Amino acid sequence: MPEDLVLRTARSLAKEVGLTPVTPSSGATLRLLAAAGSARAVVEIGTGTGVSGVWLLRGMRADGVLTTIDVEVEHQRIARRIFVEAGFPPGRTRIITGRALDVLPRLADGAYDLVFVDAEVAEFSASVDAARRLLRPGGVLAVNGAFAGGRIGDPAARDVETVTVRETVKAIRESEEWVPALLPVGAGLLAAVRC
């Protein structure tokens, strides 16, 4: 998917601060998921420089609010600027600085249409548990990095990151609370609808 100047700028700034944002195809998929669910309330775990946030906001309803969480104040400062440059007024975003696993328990149960997890792999399982509580029935979970750097299909790959991703994917696949699909975009996007 082609990206406009705002997204290219956010992507360039991400590279400068050592981040790897979602790919354009993953971003387009996030926009699609937000639009398909007519998302009004979205939680993003991992603000980065605003690349995925812009894609999500572009798919959300015009009155929607993106709640985005990150521990890095500098990244959020950049993202705030990117959101404004993309044409979103400050009231469309709620930017929370802090560790996601400390912030998520303070968010309302069943109040969100979509939760996007772009966090450290070590926090995948806890983030998915939080998403189950935060999402309304029919809400969508999206987890970036589900291919574990291309190692997910290699049975010989036993490093902690790959095993953690495998366990998260397996738990969602085997749960009766989710209708999942592993989408082959970007670094792998695990999407699941909450039953």
C-alpha positions in Angstrom: 0.0 0.0 0.0 1.4 3.4 -0.9 1.9 5.8 2.1 1.5 9.5 2.1 4.0 12.1 3.3 2.8 11.9 6.9 3.3 8.1 7.2 6.6 8.3 5.3 7.8 11.0 7.8 6.6 8.9 10.8 8.4 5.8 9.4 11.6 7.8 8.8 11.5 9.2 12.4 10.9 5.6 13.7 14.1 4.5 12.0 16.0 7.5 13.5 15.0 6.4 17.0 15.6 2.7 16.4 12.1 1.4 16.0 10.6 -0.9 13.4 7.0 0.2 12.7 4.3 -1.9 11.1 4.7 -2.4 7.4 2.4 -0.6 4.9 0.5 -3.9 4.4 0.1 -4.4 8.1 -1.1 -0.8 8.5 -3.6 -1.2 5.7 -4.9 -4.4 7.4 -5.2 -2.5 10.7 -7.2 0.3 8.9 -9.4 -2.4 7.3 -10.1 -4.1 10.7 -10.9 -0.8 12.3 -13.2 0.2 9.4 -14.9 -3.2 9.2 -15.8 -3.1 12.9 -16.8 0.6 12.7 -14.4 1.1 15.6 -15.0 4.0 17.9 -12.7 3.0 20.8 -9.3 1.4 20.1 -6.4 0.6 22.4 -2.9 0.5 20.9 -0.1 -1.1 23.0 3.1 0.4 21.7 2.7 4.0 20.3 6.1 4.1 18.5 6.2 7.2 16.3 2.6 7.0 15.3 2.7 4.9 12.1 0.2 2.2 13.3 -1.8 4.9 15.1 -2.4 6.9 11.9 -3.5 3.7 10.1 -5.9 2.8 12.9 -7.3 6.4 13.1 -7.9 6.4 9.4 -10.1 3.3 9.7 -12.0 4.4 12.8 -15.2 6.3 12.9 -14.9 10.1 12.7 -15.8 10.3 16.4 -13.5 7.5 17.5 -10.7 7.8 20.1 -7.4 6.0 19.9 -5.9 5.2 23.4 -2.3 4.6 22.8 0.2 3.4 25.5 4.0 3.5 25.5 6.8 3.8 28.0 8.9 6.2 25.8 7.9 9.8 26.3 10.0 10.9 23.3 8.3 8.5 21.0 4.9 9.7 22.1 6.0 13.3 21.5 6.8 12.4 17.9 3.5 10.5 17.6 1.5 13.4 18.9 3.0 15.7 16.2 2.4 13.0 13.5 -1.3 12.7 14.6 -1.8 16.4 14.2 0.0 16.5 10.9 -2.3 13.7 9.7 -5.2 16.0 10.5 -6.5 14.4 13.7 -7.4 16.9 16.4 -6.0 16.2 19.9 -9.4 14.9 21.1 -9.1 11.9 18.8 -6.1 10.5 20.7 -5.5 9.6 24.4 -1.8 9.2 24.8 -0.8 7.5 28.0 2.8 7.2 29.1 3.6 4.1 31.1 4.1 0.4 31.1 1.2 -1.2 29.3 0.7 -3.9 31.9 0.4 -1.2 34.5 -2.0 0.9 32.5 -4.3 -1.7 31.0 -5.9 -2.7 34.3 -7.2 0.9 34.7 -9.1 0.7 31.3 -12.8 -0.2 31.3 -14.0 -3.7 30.8 -15.8 -4.5 27.5 -15.5 -0.9 26.3 -13.2 -1.3 23.3 -13.8 -2.3 19.6 -10.2 -3.2 18.8 -7.0 -3.8 20.7 -3.7 -3.7 18.8 -0.7 -5.3 20.5 2.7 -4.2 19.2 4.6 -4.8 22.4 7.6 -6.8 23.6 7.0 -10.5 23.0 7.4 -11.2 26.7 4.2 -9.2 27.3 2.1 -10.9 24.5 0.3 -13.4 26.8 -0.6 -10.7 29.5 -1.6 -8.3 26.7 -3.9 -10.9 25.2 -5.4 -11.6 28.6 -6.0 -7.8 29.1 -7.5 -7.6 25.6 -10.0 -10.3 26.3 -11.3 -8.2 29.3 -11.2 -4.9 27.4 -12.9 -6.0 24.2 -16.7 -6.0 23.7 -18.1 -9.2 22.2 -17.3 -9.0 18.5 -14.3 -6.8 19.2 -11.0 -7.5 17.4 -7.6 -8.3 18.8 -4.6 -7.8 16.5 -1.1 -8.9 17.5 1.9 -7.8 15.5 5.0 -10.0 15.1 3.1 -13.3 15.0 5.7 -14.9 12.6 8.4 -14.5 15.3 10.9 -13.2 12.8 10.2 -16.0 10.3 10.9 -18.7 12.9 7.3 -19.6 13.8 7.1 -22.5 11.4 10.6 -23.9 12.2 10.2 -26.7 14.8 13.9 -26.5 15.6 13.5 -22.8 16.7 13.3 -23.0 20.5 14.5 -19.5 21.5 12.3 -17.8 24.2 10.8 -15.3 21.8 9.7 -17.9 19.3 8.3 -20.2 22.0 6.4 -17.3 23.5 4.8 -16.4 20.2 3.9 -20.0 19.5 2.3 -20.4 22.9 0.3 -17.2 22.4 -0.9 -18.2 19.0 -1.8 -21.7 20.3 -3.7 -20.3 23.3 -5.8 -18.1 21.1 -6.4 -20.8 18.5 -7.5 -23.3 21.1 -9.7 -20.9 23.1 -13.4 -20.9 22.6 -13.3 -17.1 23.4 -11.7 -16.2 20.1 -12.2 -16.7 16.3 -8.6 -16.3 15.0 -6.7 -16.0 11.8 -3.0 -15.7 11.2 -2.6 -13.1 8.4 0.5 -13.2 6.2 1.2 -9.4 6.2 4.3 -7.7 7.5 5.8 -9.5 10.5 2.7 -11.6 10.8 -0.6 -10.3 12.2 -2.6 -12.5 14.5 -6.2 -11.3 14.3 -9.0 -12.7 16.5 -12.6 -11.8 17.1 -13.8 -12.0 20.7 -16.8 -14.3 21.1 
